[in-house]
Amino acid sequence: MSKPKHLHPDAPLLFADHKRPMTRRDFISTGLRTGGHAIAGLSLFSLFANPNKANAALSPDLDALRDSCGINVQGAGKIPFISFDLAGGANIAGSNVLVGGAGGQLDFLSTAGYNKLGLPGDMAPSIANPTTGLSDFINTELGLAFHSDSSFLRGILEKTSAETRALINGAVIPARSDNDTGNNPHNPMYAIAAAGANGSLMPLIGSRSTDSGGNSMAPANFIDLSMRPTKIDRPSDVTGLVDIGDLFSLLSQSDSVAVMESIQRISAQKMNSVNSQVTRDDVIKDLVNCGYVKSADLADRFGDPSTLNPVLDPDIVGPGGIFSLAEFDSESEFQKTASIMKLVVNGYSGAGTVTMGGFDYHTGERATGELRDLRAGRCMGACLEYAARRNMPLMMYVFSDGSVASNGRIDDSLEGRGKGEWTGDNSSTGASFFLVFNPTGRPQLMGADAEQMARHQQLGFMRSDASVDTASAPSANNVNLLVDTVLLNYMALHGEQGQFNAVAPRQGLGSATMLDALTAFQPIV
């Protein structure tokens, strides 16, 4: 019997047992429309030689007016946050991130369970090498245990240095969600903003023109439309965020800033000499003064085109960059990711989502899914490596709407890699995970001993047959509570888990004891 040929990573996925695509989310999930990207971040710390000091070029008299004019130079001082929304129901558990029983990732499932997760018996992580006594199919370079042949992992390893990987740790969350739908309230952006994340240019950014900014919805209890994500779709959109006018075509950056500063001082002097009887006089003066201060500030911070443009950042593109010029020019997903990295790590936005489409890859072979997972892994790795190069922390969260399963039939093609073919949707095998990069040292798990740490690295668990145990954690069968769990862990990285009930007054995770059990890491800031 002839094997079906794998599809190109950008080819659309259309199945007879799926409804005809009708909505924007349907088109993204099938790959008929690309998922744009969103950006998330911390602050402008990395723009300065000393990341804790704003090395502003404005003159002292104007620099002192920044706060009174509401100019946010350094963002909110929170850890940058990027989420990857893999639309369509990607495989995460088992073949990518290992998921186990109540004892943690290495509390191994049954052979039949791994078979359902696309791993044949001879690739199960429970099999020990008789020579070493250790499994050849477990990789813990990122702290979190991955299958050694995970396509996510292979992509991440390709784009990160060994030094970066030594400063990463992560946690996995086994959790069900509905298959192939944007109606899962997966997106945590508003929740992260509620915890204080904000940017110096805008609070949130997303790849889609939706209230969440991504493919999946945001939980209704966190939505604040005053912070609705701004849509960013390509590098030119990034550079178009700020318009500094035509002055720079005539003068250098320093001269342009000096001109704007002089205009502000002359304007302020003239207005202060006016003895107006208009009751709104002070308000008018303040608006005019701040208008000139803001113009000078924009020229100061963004007059250099390379400040925002990811293409001109040598850490991103070029001989020493994360992406070569050839791969950057040929791959739109890398261009999206580069835009995200630039804005996230340098803190121009508070939080955001990268939407990638076409992960409904149960095509009767394995290779299509492997290729799409590999590209997603490269994008994830690029974000982590850029954070390392900028000496900034980063929390990266990966989720998908539903999941897939295998019936055990093997794809022995080159790209199929001898693994089980994905043959259908299966929400019971779902999971999400997050990775945390800390430039000062690998994040440390909660727990007093190895057994406790293992349970903090896996928040919930699966049954031996590779189905989520829905009683193992509040998030296991409730996507809203999955967002609550991510929010809790984001706040815990800042040492702010004690404020969780104030930020999420309608949280459903439970008591303080349960919150402790659902917290993966000790604070890193």
DRENKOL-913037 format. One line per field, with one value per residue (C-alpha): residue in three letters; x, y, z. Coordinates in pm, 1 decimal. Each point is the difference from the previous one (the first is absolute). Layout:
BEGIN
code: (ALA|...)
X: (X|...)
Y: (Y|...)
Z: (Z|...)
This chain:
BEGIN
code: (MET|SER|LYS|PRO|LYS|HIS|LEU|HIS|PRO|ASP|ALA|PRO|LEU|LEU|PHE|ALA|ASP|HIS|LYS|ARG|PRO|MET|THR|ARG|ARG|ASP|PHE|ILE|SER|THR|GLY|LEU|ARG|THR|GLY|GLY|HIS|ALA|ILE|ALA|GLY|LEU|SER|LEU|PHE|SER|LEU|PHE|ALA|ASN|PRO|ASN|LYS|ALA|ASN|ALA|ALA|LEU|SER|PRO|ASP|LEU|ASP|ALA|LEU|ARG|ASP|SER|CYS|GLY|ILE|ASN|VAL|GLN|GLY|ALA|GLY|LYS|ILE|PRO|PHE|ILE|SER|PHE|ASP|LEU|ALA|GLY|GLY|ALA|ASN|ILE|ALA|GLY|SER|ASN|VAL|LEU|VAL|GLY|GLY|ALA|GLY|GLY|GLN|LEU|ASP|PHE|LEU|SER|THR|ALA|GLY|TYR|ASN|LYS|LEU|GLY|LEU|PRO|GLY|ASP|MET|ALA|PRO|SER|ILE|ALA|ASN|PRO|THR|THR|GLY|LEU|SER|ASP|PHE|ILE|ASN|THR|GLU|LEU|GLY|LEU|ALA|PHE|HIS|SER|ASP|SER|SER|PHE|LEU|ARG|GLY|ILE|LEU|GLU|LYS|THR|SER|ALA|GLU|THR|ARG|ALA|LEU|ILE|ASN|GLY|ALA|VAL|ILE|PRO|ALA|ARG|SER|ASP|ASN|ASP|THR|GLY|ASN|ASN|PRO|HIS|ASN|PRO|MET|TYR|ALA|ILE|ALA|ALA|ALA|GLY|ALA|ASN|GLY|SER|LEU|MET|PRO|LEU|ILE|GLY|SER|ARG|SER|THR|ASP|SER|GLY|GLY|ASN|SER|MET|ALA|PRO|ALA|ASN|PHE|ILE|ASP|LEU|SER|MET|ARG|PRO|THR|LYS|ILE|ASP|ARG|PRO|SER|ASP|VAL|THR|GLY|LEU|VAL|ASP|ILE|GLY|ASP|LEU|PHE|SER|LEU|LEU|SER|GLN|SER|ASP|SER|VAL|ALA|VAL|MET|GLU|SER|ILE|GLN|ARG|ILE|SER|ALA|GLN|LYS|MET|ASN|SER|VAL|ASN|SER|GLN|VAL|THR|ARG|ASP|ASP|VAL|ILE|LYS|ASP|LEU|VAL|ASN|CYS|GLY|TYR|VAL|LYS|SER|ALA|ASP|LEU|ALA|ASP|ARG|PHE|GLY|ASP|PRO|SER|THR|LEU|ASN|PRO|VAL|LEU|ASP|PRO|ASP|ILE|VAL|GLY|PRO|GLY|GLY|ILE|PHE|SER|LEU|ALA|GLU|PHE|ASP|SER|GLU|SER|GLU|PHE|GLN|LYS|THR|ALA|SER|ILE|MET|LYS|LEU|VAL|VAL|ASN|GLY|TYR|SER|GLY|ALA|GLY|THR|VAL|THR|MET|GLY|GLY|PHE|ASP|TYR|HIS|THR|GLY|GLU|ARG|ALA|THR|GLY|GLU|LEU|ARG|ASP|LEU|ARG|ALA|GLY|ARG|CYS|MET|GLY|ALA|CYS|LEU|GLU|TYR|ALA|ALA|ARG|ARG|ASN|MET|PRO|LEU|MET|MET|TYR|VAL|PHE|SER|ASP|GLY|SER|VAL|ALA|SER|ASN|GLY|ARG|ILE|ASP|ASP|SER|LEU|GLU|GLY|ARG|GLY|LYS|GLY|GLU|TRP|THR|GLY|ASP|ASN|SER|SER|THR|GLY|ALA|SER|PHE|PHE|LEU|VAL|PHE|ASN|PRO|THR|GLY|ARG|PRO|GLN|LEU|MET|GLY|ALA|ASP|ALA|GLU|GLN|MET|ALA|ARG|HIS|GLN|GLN|LEU|GLY|PHE|MET|ARG|SER|ASP|ALA|SER|VAL|ASP|THR|ALA|SER|ALA|PRO|SER|ALA|ASN|ASN|VAL|ASN|LEU|LEU|VAL|ASP|THR|VAL|LEU|LEU|ASN|TYR|MET|ALA|LEU|HIS|GLY|GLU|GLN|GLY|GLN|PHE|ASN|ALA|VAL|ALA|PRO|ARG|GLN|GLY|LEU|GLY|SER|ALA|THR|MET|LEU|ASP|ALA|LEU|THR|ALA|PHE|GLN|PRO|ILE|VAL)
X: (0.0|144.3|65.4|-143.5|264.7|59.5|-123.1|200.3|0.6|-215.3|-244.8|-365.1|-153.4|-350.4|-176.8|-326.5|-108.5|51.3|-244.4|80.1|208.2|-230.7|156.1|336.3|99.1|-94.9|225.5|291.8|-40.1|2.7|292.6|-202.4|87.1|321.0|-3.0|166.6|187.0|-34.2|261.0|49.1|256.7|146.5|170.1|259.7|269.6|197.4|34.8|236.8|351.7|-121.3|-332.6|-122.0|71.4|-169.4|289.1|-219.8|153.2|-250.5|131.3|-57.2|-272.1|-209.1|84.2|-154.4|-329.9|-36.4|-188.4|-236.5|-78.4|-77.8|290.5|74.3|371.4|66.4|-325.6|-144.4|311.8|-158.1|143.4|-56.1|-273.7|-57.2|-260.6|-16.2|-354.5|34.4|-337.1|-158.8|80.8|376.3|162.5|185.0|-6.4|229.4|157.0|111.9|-17.2|-9.1|-310.0|-33.9|-208.1|-47.5|374.1|92.0|137.3|208.2|-281.3|-30.9|-322.5|-81.3|137.0|-351.6|-18.7|320.4|-126.4|-305.5|238.2|175.0|296.8|53.7|118.3|363.9|-5.2|-182.4|185.8|-42.0|243.2|346.6|320.5|145.8|350.9|-64.7|-317.6|-143.6|-257.3|124.0|-330.4|2.3|161.5|14.6|228.9|-280.2|-74.1|-343.6|16.9|-62.0|1.8|349.2|-142.8|-257.2|-30.9|-66.4|323.3|202.3|-111.3|77.3|345.1|74.0|-58.6|141.1|351.2|102.6|46.5|-358.6|-141.2|175.5|-207.9|-342.2|-252.8|-364.5|-321.3|-271.4|-374.2|-207.2|-337.3|-288.9|-147.4|-245.3|136.1|35.4|-177.3|88.1|-266.9|240.7|80.4|371.2|155.6|162.2|92.5|-253.0|79.1|370.3|-84.6|-215.4|312.0|168.4|169.9|5.6|215.7|151.7|-190.0|-318.5|-134.3|-77.3|56.7|-144.6|28.4|-371.7|-264.6|-183.5|-67.0|269.4|240.9|34.4|-192.7|-140.9|-224.5|95.3|-191.9|-286.7|78.6|338.6|-92.3|61.1|-69.0|189.0|307.6|-117.2|306.2|141.0|42.9|357.6|54.4|347.3|325.2|-125.8|-287.9|256.1|191.8|-330.2|-94.5|176.3|1.1|276.6|-76.4|225.6|249.4|241.9|34.3|161.9|186.7|179.0|-178.8|179.7|-62.7|-366.4|-46.9|170.8|-234.1|-306.7|129.1|54.2|-353.3|-138.4|195.2|-102.1|-362.8|4.5|160.8|-258.2|-295.1|127.8|17.5|-366.6|-230.6|-309.6|-333.0|-124.2|-77.6|140.7|327.2|210.9|-143.2|75.0|355.2|52.0|-127.5|221.9|306.4|-45.8|-56.3|346.4|155.6|-153.1|124.4|352.1|-25.4|-105.4|288.2|236.6|-105.6|-101.3|188.9|247.3|-179.9|171.2|-169.1|-319.9|89.9|71.4|163.9|273.2|68.4|323.7|-108.6|-303.5|102.8|339.4|327.7|-10.1|-377.2|-247.9|-132.6|217.1|-101.4|-97.3|-235.3|-142.4|-85.4|-151.3|-213.7|-286.9|-36.0|357.2|-74.1|-301.5|201.7|279.2|-250.7|-132.5|341.6|107.8|-301.7|-42.2|345.2|51.4|-325.8|-207.1|-311.4|-125.9|-102.4|-105.6|-68.6|167.8|-268.7|123.9|-251.6|-30.0|48.7|-302.4|246.9|-167.1|63.7|48.0|378.6|242.2|236.5|-230.5|-35.5|372.5|90.6|-248.7|110.7|364.2|-69.7|-194.2|290.7|241.4|-221.3|-17.1|375.2|59.8|-201.6|195.0|336.0|-82.1|-97.2|338.7|184.6|-181.3|59.1|-373.4|-227.2|-282.6|-305.0|-121.3|-334.3|-113.1|-358.8|-234.3|-371.7|-38.1|249.3|50.3|58.6|152.4|-132.3|354.4|59.4|360.1|123.2|348.0|77.0|299.4|-212.3|-239.4|296.6|-149.6|-274.8|-373.3|-220.5|-246.8|-340.5|-255.3|-90.2|7.9|-48.7|84.6|370.2|27.4|259.6|162.6|346.9|213.1|372.6|172.0|337.8|183.7|330.6|126.5|-50.0|-231.9|-340.6|-33.4|-300.6|-209.1|27.5|230.1|120.7|14.3|-341.6|-171.5|183.1|-114.9|-362.8|52.2|146.0|-316.8|-317.9|-253.6|55.0|-119.4|-138.4|213.9|-197.4|116.6|-328.1|-8.9|-114.9|-263.7|10.4|376.5|-11.6|-265.3|138.1|-21.8|-353.5|-59.3|180.1|-88.5|184.4|290.9|40.4|-27.9|283.2|223.1|-76.5|84.1|335.4|79.1|-69.5|201.0|307.7|-23.7|-61.7|-355.7|-208.8|-136.4|-183.7|-160.1|-347.7|0.5|94.4|-236.1|-283.3|-212.3|279.0|-101.8|328.1|-85.8|168.9|351.7|108.0|-119.8|162.5|331.4|-43.7|-62.9|307.4|300.5|289.7|150.2|18.3|266.0|-40.7)
Y: (0.0|335.5|246.4|352.1|261.1|259.2|351.6|319.9|188.7|272.8|-230.5|21.9|-295.3|-96.7|-312.2|-159.2|-47.1|370.5|274.6|236.9|296.5|295.9|222.7|171.4|-249.5|-292.7|135.4|40.7|-351.6|-160.7|211.0|171.6|324.3|61.3|82.4|333.6|76.0|201.3|145.3|11.4|143.4|153.0|336.5|213.2|-117.9|-171.2|318.4|140.0|-95.5|-41.5|-190.6|160.5|360.4|200.9|153.2|267.3|249.3|275.3|303.4|-12.8|266.9|-191.0|-339.8|114.6|63.0|-356.6|-130.7|298.4|-39.8|-370.7|-119.1|-364.8|-46.8|-329.8|-192.3|-166.9|-188.8|-344.1|-316.4|-12.7|-245.2|-164.3|-265.7|-224.8|-83.1|-309.2|3.3|-329.1|-242.2|-69.5|-291.3|120.3|-292.4|-298.4|40.5|351.6|70.8|-310.4|-40.4|-267.6|-116.8|146.0|-16.7|238.9|-13.9|-311.4|-193.4|-188.1|-82.8|-339.3|-110.8|31.8|353.1|106.7|-169.8|229.5|294.5|-103.5|-181.4|-365.4|-243.0|25.0|380.7|10.7|207.5|-280.2|-225.5|-1.4|-46.0|-329.9|147.0|318.0|-90.8|333.7|81.4|119.1|175.5|260.2|341.2|241.4|268.8|253.3|-115.7|-118.3|-356.6|-33.8|-310.7|-6.4|-3.8|272.9|233.3|290.7|-86.9|-42.7|346.0|159.0|-162.1|125.3|363.3|10.8|-20.2|-244.7|296.8|112.0|-348.6|-26.4|297.4|-138.6|-207.4|-79.0|-171.9|-193.8|13.5|-299.1|152.1|-71.5|258.1|-16.2|-105.8|234.1|304.0|351.2|-9.8|-135.5|289.0|-89.5|341.5|141.1|348.0|205.0|-201.7|75.3|368.1|-12.4|-113.7|325.0|-75.5|306.8|147.8|334.5|24.4|-200.8|-247.3|-304.1|-113.3|-291.3|-165.1|6.7|270.8|-163.6|97.2|-245.7|85.7|-369.7|-305.2|-111.9|217.1|167.2|-80.9|247.8|89.3|147.0|187.8|374.1|149.4|316.3|-224.3|-175.8|-130.8|200.0|-216.4|-53.1|-220.5|65.6|187.3|306.4|21.5|14.3|286.5|172.9|15.4|334.1|296.4|247.8|229.0|145.4|183.7|-291.9|30.0|340.2|-38.7|-265.8|-167.1|207.0|326.0|-88.8|-66.7|330.3|187.7|-156.4|78.9|364.0|20.8|-128.2|252.0|293.4|-112.5|-36.3|343.4|168.4|-165.8|79.7|366.9|6.6|125.2|-170.1|10.6|-318.7|-255.5|-283.8|184.6|-230.5|-306.6|141.5|87.6|-349.3|-165.0|212.3|-43.3|-376.9|-20.7|142.1|-211.9|-314.3|93.5|49.2|-325.9|-193.3|151.0|-87.7|-362.3|-90.5|237.8|-274.9|-235.7|-305.9|58.6|-169.5|-173.9|-371.8|-27.6|242.6|-177.1|-203.0|-231.9|-101.9|3.3|-37.2|-189.6|2.5|10.9|-263.2|-13.2|6.4|253.4|-281.7|-178.2|327.7|110.9|-335.2|-73.8|227.0|-170.3|101.6|358.0|1.4|-148.7|252.4|282.5|-155.3|-51.4|355.2|154.2|-253.3|-4.4|375.2|69.5|202.4|-204.8|-171.3|-344.4|-168.4|-310.8|-164.6|-181.8|-276.0|-185.4|-345.4|-223.3|-218.7|-244.2|-343.6|-60.8|-377.2|37.7|142.8|216.4|300.4|40.5|-47.9|274.7|245.7|-75.7|45.8|346.4|96.3|-122.4|218.4|300.7|-86.4|-45.4|331.3|182.9|-165.3|69.2|365.1|45.0|-145.6|233.7|298.8|-127.4|6.5|-260.2|-153.7|-216.2|-185.7|-185.3|-250.6|-122.1|-140.3|-59.3|-370.8|-266.1|-308.8|-372.7|-291.0|-349.8|-135.5|-24.4|102.9|259.1|-125.0|277.4|228.3|279.3|-240.4|-118.1|-341.4|137.7|-59.2|170.1|257.3|-142.6|219.2|272.1|-94.2|265.0|-247.3|7.8|380.0|195.9|342.6|92.2|299.4|68.2|266.3|152.1|172.5|170.9|-28.7|-376.2|-289.4|48.8|-221.7|-225.3|14.6|-296.4|-127.9|-313.1|-157.6|-164.4|324.9|189.1|-255.4|65.2|377.1|-45.0|-176.1|174.0|-283.5|-337.8|-261.4|-346.7|-287.8|-9.3|359.0|173.3|302.5|-83.4|269.7|-15.4|51.6|382.3|273.1|87.5|-356.1|37.7|376.3|231.8|310.4|-151.4|-85.3|375.8|52.1|-251.9|181.5|333.6|-145.6|-123.2|332.3|184.3|-255.0|74.1|354.3|-121.4|137.7|-317.4|144.4|260.5|-260.9|22.6|377.4|-24.3|-294.3|43.6|-262.1|-256.8|-363.4|-161.3|-27.0|66.3|116.7|-364.6|-77.2|316.1|-115.5|-340.2|166.7|226.0|-130.5|236.1|213.9|375.2|114.2|378.3)
Z: (0.0|-99.1|278.0|-26.2|-67.7|269.2|-62.7|-21.5|333.7|-157.3|-181.3|115.9|186.7|-114.0|128.6|-107.9|361.2|83.5|-83.9|-282.4|124.3|57.9|260.9|29.2|269.1|-226.2|-273.9|242.8|144.0|-344.2|-115.1|-272.1|172.8|187.2|366.2|49.6|316.4|308.7|219.0|370.0|221.9|306.4|-21.1|-172.2|244.4|-273.8|-204.1|260.1|103.3|357.1|-23.7|322.6|-97.4|-275.4|-190.0|-160.0|-239.2|72.1|185.6|377.3|-1.8|-256.1|141.8|329.2|-182.2|-126.5|303.4|20.9|-370.1|41.3|-215.7|75.5|-67.9|174.2|-30.6|306.8|108.7|-41.9|-152.3|-378.4|-97.5|-339.5|-71.4|-306.3|-113.9|-223.5|-172.7|-98.3|282.3|8.0|176.0|309.4|246.4|-38.5|-340.6|94.0|375.0|218.1|214.8|266.2|293.2|347.8|72.4|-280.1|-350.8|61.1|168.4|-325.3|-183.2|-150.2|-335.9|-140.6|138.7|-174.3|-315.1|9.6|33.0|-321.1|154.7|-97.7|264.8|-103.7|49.3|332.5|264.3|251.1|-190.9|155.0|-194.2|131.7|-11.7|196.7|183.4|-115.6|-263.7|-337.0|-58.4|278.6|-38.8|293.3|-145.8|51.0|354.0|-113.4|-135.9|-374.8|-215.0|-148.6|-354.8|65.8|-298.2|236.2|179.1|-318.9|-113.9|337.8|13.4|-349.7|97.3|354.5|136.4|271.2|234.7|-60.6|51.9|336.3|121.3|-101.6|191.4|-58.7|103.4|-183.2|68.4|-119.4|-91.3|-233.8|-235.3|-288.8|-336.8|-297.2|138.7|99.9|270.5|261.5|238.2|-20.9|-49.2|317.7|-128.5|197.8|312.3|-36.5|-46.7|313.3|186.8|-102.8|-331.6|-223.1|-271.5|-82.1|-331.2|57.5|256.9|-219.5|-355.6|-197.3|-336.9|-75.4|5.9|287.6|358.0|111.6|-279.7|-87.2|-120.0|336.0|213.9|326.6|321.4|26.8|362.1|-99.1|-317.9|17.6|-341.6|90.5|-39.3|-318.3|-185.2|-287.7|-311.0|-120.0|-302.0|-146.4|65.8|-185.5|247.5|280.2|-154.6|-73.1|367.1|43.8|-240.7|80.7|-295.5|-268.6|220.0|-10.0|-376.4|58.8|330.4|201.6|289.1|264.9|-186.8|-51.4|370.6|81.0|-235.6|160.1|347.6|-100.3|-142.9|328.6|206.6|-222.5|8.7|378.3|42.4|-222.4|169.6|346.6|-96.6|-98.5|271.5|-130.0|178.7|-167.4|270.2|-211.7|-55.2|216.5|-170.5|-344.7|103.3|136.9|-318.4|-222.8|221.0|21.8|-374.8|-63.7|274.4|-150.1|-346.8|132.7|191.1|-312.7|-194.2|284.3|25.1|-355.0|-227.3|-79.1|-246.6|149.0|334.7|-116.2|-324.3|57.8|-340.7|111.6|329.0|-39.4|280.9|-207.6|-367.4|-161.3|32.9|380.4|29.7|110.0|-356.8|-309.8|-261.7|-238.4|241.1|123.7|-352.9|-94.8|309.1|101.6|338.1|85.4|-101.7|230.8|282.0|-51.2|32.7|318.1|154.6|-69.8|166.7|279.5|142.8|-32.9|179.7|-244.6|83.1|310.8|-128.3|-320.6|-205.4|-297.6|-199.6|-228.9|-216.3|-154.8|304.9|-71.4|-155.2|25.7|-368.8|7.5|23.2|253.5|-203.1|-43.6|375.3|56.9|-246.1|146.4|355.5|-103.3|-140.3|311.1|213.3|-194.0|67.6|370.7|18.2|-174.7|266.4|280.0|-163.4|-64.8|365.1|93.3|-235.6|148.9|355.6|74.8|164.5|-201.0|67.6|-309.8|1.3|-267.3|-45.2|-265.5|-47.3|62.8|-106.7|-216.5|47.7|-188.3|-67.8|-0.3|-373.2|-72.8|-247.2|-86.8|-247.7|52.0|148.8|174.5|208.5|75.7|223.4|17.4|-258.3|127.6|-87.9|174.4|247.8|367.6|267.7|278.7|-95.0|30.3|192.9|21.3|121.7|85.5|2.0|209.2|-83.6|284.8|-86.3|358.0|39.3|-88.9|169.3|305.0|49.6|313.6|234.0|271.9|-180.2|-345.2|29.1|92.1|-274.1|-256.8|95.8|-29.4|-349.2|-116.3|117.8|-19.7|-165.1|-248.5|49.0|-122.6|-327.6|-82.8|73.4|228.1|351.1|31.5|380.7|18.5|-3.5|-31.1|-345.2|-133.9|-137.8|13.5|-241.1|203.3|294.7|-226.8|-54.1|375.4|46.5|-248.8|168.3|341.7|-125.8|-169.0|324.6|198.7|-211.0|138.8|356.4|-23.7|36.6|324.1|-210.1|-227.2|155.6|-44.0|-368.1|-64.9|253.9|-178.8|-20.9|19.0|96.0|367.9|330.3|74.7|33.6|-352.7|-133.7|146.7|-166.0|-338.7|18.7|-189.8|76.6|267.6|-78.1|-246.7|46.2)
